[in-house]
Structure formats: structure tokens, C-alpha cells
């Protein structure tokens, strides 16, 4: 089971030198956070473009740094949380990915995609009962919104596969 009391990966209380790490990561991308502690819109746009290009190329490890900068700079931006979570998931950082998918889900509790991804992470962490419950919830949400038809189909396939493993 996930440690629900563990600090968020970007929680300053979790790491006293988190701001220094963020500044170092920003510096490696040519950003001077001492002069501009909040990322300017044009810098965010450039980081988003860089991260998306890297993700499309399948280079999730390289996409992690711009994703982390964006998620740290605007922790309540749903798209940044989703993209960063996807990078983490592809790199096998499943607990951290769950936390960022959960942040995105908090910002839109009707998002079947977030639930499905959380279910994948829980399944990868061998938390089968929790994964099953989350896949069921994703399936229910998907039935209510046609935009999530594909997610619903994938959740149903996961649930069927899980049932077949038990028989």
C-alpha cells in the first residue's frame, strides 16, 4: 500500500535543499532563477515545447527535468502534473507518478484518464485490489463522458485480464 503520509516529491519539507535543486535544474537549462524566481510565460512555453518533443520522441528521462521545473513552478497546473506523472510512470517511479496523477485528479475529479493511470501504477506496484477499485471507478466515469470511451475500453480490458488471472 502507498505511504499516504509520505511527503509529495516536490514538497520543500521533504528536502531542505529543494529550492537549490530547482535552481540548479533551471540553471542547467540556461534559466536564472535568482533574477526571475517564477518562470516567465515565454520560458514556460519553451519548457512545455521541449518536454512535449522529448515525450513524443519517447525520451521520458530527458523530459523529466523540464517537467519537474514546470510542476514545481506551478504545482496546481493540471497539465503539468499530468505530463510530469506520465514521465515518472514511464521511468518506473510509480509511487511518485500516482501522487502527481492524484494532484491532477483533485483538479478535475471527473477525469477517467487520471484514474486509469493511477490504476496502472497501482497494478505495477502489485496493489491489485486498489488497482481493481480504481479501474472500476475509471470505467464508471468513462461511461458518463463519451470523451473517455477509449479509457473506459482500456479499463474494462484491464479488469477482464485481472479476473482471468484469478481464475
C-alpha positions as CSV (number, residue, x, y, z in Angstrom):
1,X,0.0,0.0,0.0
2,X,1.2,3.5,-0.7
3,X,2.5,5.5,2.2
4,X,-0.2,8.2,2.2
5,X,1.7,10.3,4.8
6,X,4.9,10.5,2.7
7,X,5.7,14.0,1.5
8,X,5.0,14.9,-2.1
9,X,8.1,14.5,-4.2
10,X,8.3,18.3,-4.6
11,X,7.4,19.1,-1.1
12,X,10.0,21.5,0.3
13,X,9.6,19.9,3.7
14,X,10.7,16.6,2.2
15,X,14.1,18.1,1.1
16,X,15.5,21.2,2.8
17,X,17.6,21.9,-0.3
18,X,14.7,21.5,-2.8
19,X,14.9,25.2,-3.9
20,X,18.6,24.8,-4.6
21,X,17.9,21.7,-6.6
22,X,15.2,23.5,-8.6
23,X,17.6,26.4,-9.2
24,X,20.3,24.0,-10.3
25,X,18.0,22.3,-12.7
26,X,16.8,25.6,-14.1
27,X,20.4,26.7,-14.5
28,X,21.2,23.6,-16.5
29,X,18.6,24.9,-18.9
30,X,20.0,28.4,-19.0
31,X,17.5,29.9,-16.6
32,X,18.5,32.4,-13.9
33,X,16.0,31.8,-11.1
34,X,17.8,34.2,-8.8
35,X,16.9,37.0,-11.2
36,X,13.4,35.6,-12.0
37,X,12.2,33.2,-9.3
38,X,8.9,32.5,-11.1
39,X,9.2,31.2,-14.6
40,X,8.1,33.8,-17.2
41,X,5.3,32.8,-19.6
42,X,7.7,32.6,-22.6
43,X,10.1,30.3,-20.6
44,X,7.2,28.1,-19.6
45,X,6.1,27.9,-23.3
46,X,9.6,26.9,-24.3
47,X,9.8,24.3,-21.5
48,X,6.4,22.8,-22.5
49,X,7.5,22.6,-26.1
50,X,10.8,20.9,-25.1
51,X,9.1,18.5,-22.7
52,X,6.4,17.6,-25.3
53,X,9.0,17.0,-28.0
54,X,11.0,14.8,-25.7
55,X,8.0,12.8,-24.7
56,X,6.9,12.3,-28.3
57,X,10.3,11.0,-29.0
58,X,10.0,8.6,-26.1
59,X,12.8,10.3,-24.1
60,X,11.0,10.4,-20.8
61,X,14.2,10.7,-18.8
62,X,15.2,13.9,-20.6
63,X,11.6,15.2,-20.4
64,X,11.6,14.8,-16.6
65,X,13.7,17.9,-16.0
66,X,11.6,20.5,-17.8
67,X,8.5,18.6,-16.5
68,X,9.8,18.9,-12.9
69,X,10.6,22.6,-13.4
70,X,7.0,23.3,-14.6
71,X,5.4,21.1,-11.9
72,X,7.4,22.8,-9.2
73,X,6.8,26.3,-10.6
74,X,3.0,25.8,-10.8
75,X,2.0,22.8,-8.7
76,X,-1.7,23.3,-9.3
77,X,-1.5,23.3,-13.1
78,X,-3.2,20.1,-14.1
79,X,-1.4,19.7,-17.5
80,X,2.0,20.0,-15.9
81,X,1.1,17.4,-13.2
82,X,-0.2,15.0,-15.9
83,X,2.8,15.3,-18.1
84,X,5.2,15.0,-15.2
85,X,3.3,12.0,-13.9
86,X,3.5,10.3,-17.3
87,X,7.3,10.8,-17.4
88,X,7.6,9.4,-13.9
89,X,5.4,6.4,-14.8
90,X,7.4,5.6,-17.9
91,X,10.6,5.7,-15.8
92,X,9.1,3.3,-13.2
93,X,8.7,5.8,-10.5
94,X,5.2,4.6,-9.8
95,X,4.5,5.9,-6.3
96,X,5.6,9.4,-7.4
97,X,3.6,9.1,-10.6
98,X,0.5,8.2,-8.5
99,X,0.9,11.3,-6.4
100,X,1.0,13.6,-9.5
101,X,-1.9,11.8,-11.2
102,X,-3.8,12.3,-7.9
103,X,-3.0,16.0,-8.0
104,X,-4.4,16.2,-11.5
105,X,-7.4,14.3,-10.3
106,X,-8.0,16.7,-7.5
107,X,-8.2,19.5,-10.1
108,X,-10.8,17.5,-12.1
109,X,-12.4,14.7,-10.3
110,X,-14.3,13.6,-13.4
111,X,-11.1,12.6,-15.3
112,X,-11.2,8.9,-16.1
113,X,-7.8,9.1,-17.6
114,X,-6.2,10.1,-14.3
115,X,-7.9,7.2,-12.6
116,X,-6.9,4.8,-15.3
117,X,-3.2,5.9,-15.0
118,X,-3.4,5.6,-11.2
119,X,-4.7,2.1,-11.7
120,X,-1.8,1.2,-13.9
121,X,0.6,2.5,-11.3
122,X,-1.1,0.6,-8.5
123,X,-1.1,-2.6,-10.6
124,X,2.6,-2.1,-11.3
125,X,3.1,-1.8,-7.5
126,X,1.3,-5.1,-7.1
127,X,-1.6,-3.4,-5.3
128,X,-4.2,-5.5,-7.1
129,X,-7.3,-4.7,-5.1
130,X,-6.6,-1.0,-5.1
131,X,-5.9,-1.1,-8.8
132,X,-9.1,-3.0,-9.4
133,X,-11.2,-0.5,-7.5
134,X,-9.5,2.4,-9.4
135,X,-10.1,0.7,-12.8
136,X,-13.8,0.2,-11.8
137,X,-14.0,3.9,-10.9
138,X,-12.4,4.9,-14.2
139,X,-14.8,2.7,-16.1
140,X,-17.8,4.3,-14.4
141,X,-16.6,7.8,-15.1
142,X,-15.9,6.8,-18.7
143,X,-19.5,5.7,-19.1
144,X,-20.6,9.1,-18.1
145,X,-18.5,11.1,-20.6
146,X,-18.1,10.0,-24.3
147,X,-14.7,11.8,-24.4
148,X,-13.4,8.9,-22.3
149,X,-14.7,6.0,-24.4
150,X,-11.2,4.7,-25.1
151,X,-10.2,5.0,-21.5
152,X,-13.3,3.0,-20.5
153,X,-12.5,0.3,-23.0
154,X,-8.9,0.0,-21.7
155,X,-10.1,-0.1,-18.1
156,X,-12.5,-2.9,-19.0
157,X,-9.7,-4.8,-20.7
158,X,-7.5,-4.4,-17.6
159,X,-10.4,-5.6,-15.3
160,X,-11.0,-8.6,-17.6
161,X,-7.3,-9.5,-17.6
162,X,-7.2,-9.2,-13.8
163,X,-10.3,-11.5,-13.5
164,X,-8.7,-14.1,-15.8
165,X,-5.5,-14.1,-13.7
166,X,-7.6,-15.2,-10.7
167,X,-9.5,-18.0,-12.5
